Amino acid sequence: SDLSRVIVLGEDRPAFGILSDAVREIVTLPAAAVREPPEGIAARREYLRGVTGDAVLVLDAEQLLRMHA
């Protein structure tokens, strides 16, 4: 179903979910692999932690949770 690709965020309990179009894989990245995003890559940069060498955007879950609180 469409709900099979929901990314759930929360500290003590699920706070909210983000519906994703697709999930190709789940990876663990070292912090050094996430670089500062180039200018103009996102309108709301405060929710973006960075970008990988493969041009994957890395969201800042802590910022997203603060926005929801």
N, C-alpha and C positions, 0 to 999 in steps of 0.2 A: 504494500500500500504506500501512499505518499508519506505516511508517518514513519516509514522504515528508515528514513535518513534524517533524523533529528539529532542535532548536537545539543546535549543538555548541559547547562552550566549551573553551578551552585556550590556553596561551601559546605554547610551542614546538611542541606537538603536540596533537591532540584529547585532552582529559582525560576528558570525559564528555558525554553528551547529555541534553537535556530533551525529552521527547515533548510536542508541542503538539496541542491539539484542532484548531486552525486557524491559518492565517497569512493575514491579510487584506492586509497590505502591509508593506513594510520601509521605514522612514523614518530619516533622520538628524535628530536633535534638538539644538538648542543647549542647553547646560547650563541656561540661564535658563528654558527651557520646562519643566523638571522641578522641581516644587515638593515641599516636605515633605508626606508623606501625612498626612491627618487621623488623629487618635487612633482606635483601634479598627478601622482598615482592614485590618490584617494581624497575625496572631499572631506571626510571626517577622520583625519589622521590620528586623533586622540584615541581611537578605538583600534588602531593598527600598531602592532608591536614591530613589524618589519616585513622583510621579503627575503626569500631564500634565493640561492643561486639559480634555481629552476623557475624563478618568477612566481612562487607560491606565496600568497599573502598570508601572514600570520597575525591573527586577531589577538588583542589583549583582553583576555577573559576577565581580569580584575577590573579593568575599566568598564567593560560591558556590564558586570555585576553592579558596579557603583551607579551606573546610569539607571539600572532597574530598581535600585533601592529607594 
